[in-house]
Amino acid sequence: MTTIGIDLGAKNTKVVILRDGEILTTASVLSGFDQKASADEAVNNALRNVGIARDEIKYITATGAGMDAITFANDTVTEISANARGITAVFPSVRTVIDVGAEEGRVIRLNENGKVVDFGINEKCAAGAGAFTEAMARALEVDLEKMGEMSLKSTKAVPMNAQCTIFAESEVVSLIHQKTPKEDIIRAVHDAIADRITSMARRVGIEKEVALVGGVANNIGFVDSMTRNLGYDLLVPKDPVVPEFIPAYGAALLAQDELNGG
Amino acid sequence: MSTTKYPSERLKSWGKAKTLRENYYRDFAEAHDKGGIRWAGGAWSFDAIPAGLGEDVWCLTGEPYGATVAFNKELALECQEAIETKGFARDLCSYMRNYWGSIILNKYAWPQYSEEFPKPDFMWQDHICCSHAKWYQVASDLEGGIPTFSIDVSVGPYEELTESRLNYIVGQMHDGIKWLEKTTSRDYNDELLIKAVQNEFRTCHYWAAICELNKTIPAPLDEKSMYALYVLGTLRKSSQWTADYYEKELYPEIKDRVKRGIAAVENEQCRIMTDTQPPWAFLKVFRYLEKYGCVSIGSLYTFSLIGLWEDKEDGTWGPRSIPEIEITNRDEALRALAEWNLSKPEWQHFYHPKLKSEMMIRIAREWKLDGVLLHFNRGCEGLSLGIAENRLAIQKAGFPVMPFEGNMGDEREFDLTRTMARIDAFMESLGMKKLVD
């Protein structure tokens, strides 16, 4: 039984192919303006990776901001449900999931059966999500991938009070003019996101174990900021999938559940 | 695939409600043409008292007017920009800003009755939330100075009501009548006051009785429809037309729907309530919920902004009984009116969020709810005060809660797409699937 989970996110479209519970492959492409085409491309890449024909796929479940555009999917689920299913498979002991993607930050509280008990999503503001880090990387003229490592070299906590990306950018520019080291500014950016996500997590209620997923979880500087802010150790998935693939993995598992009778 | 579980049909008395509402705004606009008096004040003001000035006295209540403006996105934005330009902050009550904007622009939300904002002859208000009395003080200034009277009703929760607290309000009411006579140069008619008080008893009782019928599965009414019905009580609760409509038309019709098993949402499989005023420009949220077979049976807000409630002998929450008293004079009428209004559930939580949580949990249990949607309404500090505490209490009582941020009257603070995405996640967490696309 082969199923596919697709997570059509604001920045990347991720695909997981699952056969009898085992991950066969994953694939990721940039989400373009034509969302269905992005999904098609990601699915075709994944199928090509493992030499499977499309008609061998029994069920496709889509999730993510653009899920409704994937008209070839059999079903859709929200990122909340997909995350819950995916993380429960990787870390059954997790009761709180923090998902920081490109566009949104989410906190999900689970019960012992992996059922969603409560959740929070950041309101209309990008300052608690990955897009914020990208905007700041541009302002600082630093590669996004180097942000994590650089922030760990910071020697001083610099407060950053702005509540939105637009104002934060001007605050970063002011810090640059004050000759603040880039490492400290980058840490301030990570701390600012962590502050916002932590506030949301406290509103939803934090229960151990706590997992961090989403593309921003690959940023070791942000993980450090979150750990300090939250006061909990964070489980970051590595195997069988990396953090940004958890929702697609969850969607593929839900597709499998569906075929197994729900 | 048909998802219909229950029969459904349109409300027969819907058209009448619409006509009554239109007549209300027309009558206010045309009051002077008929030689009558216009007054403005809040939906919670003691409107039975100015009724004693004569039968040619018409009012404009500010909150429903602010909501009417909000429903018209273009006009709302115009009003908000006008008042911001005048120097007023964006985080003030959004109904109030819409109302003030209307004055500054001199535009009435019902241009078919008057292009210009009809200037009231006096303001008659009470003061329960932080914005109420200030609203009309500023409105008076913006209109160039209009006589204004406000009654302070902040005497504490009803369960702690004492004779001296009641006297404090009744005393202000007596002063108010003298002020009305002086301001309008009219003699006051106590018979009209007594009649208005009795009408108000009926309005508040029957609206609650209508809401109580929503305990039935399937619910005969959905909250989106209730908004168009409860509003009559907020326009003029002491009028004969409101009381008669609720008692003689709407209540019998809803009772009949219950008897025949008529549902508001024909695929009802999930029941929720909301809280506070909705984002008026985005009532489509309720239609979106229906895709999941989800009906909002109402809220503490829709039930008791006007409806009055009490504990029944069987332990349930039901409509407060109409007082079986004979009112023979002005003082008795004012005393009964004050005591009646002080029991209003929506006034209680200005004193402590615990009081609101208790009532909300009671609704969640008695109306057999699956979950609760809380509008963290940035447009109304009064009704949103303590809502985060309400959320925790409701969750503790075992009901899933989905908060969403927005603003009842300022669409700039509401994100429809994300709210619907949030609803998707909440419905999934309740185990619901979309029944229709």
Interface residues (C-beta under 8 A of the other chain):
Chain A: A65 V77 T78 E79 I80 S81 K115 V116 V117 D118 F119 I121 E123 K124 R203
Chain B: A388 Q395 P400 V401 E405 D415 R418 A421 R422 D424 A425 F426 E428 S429
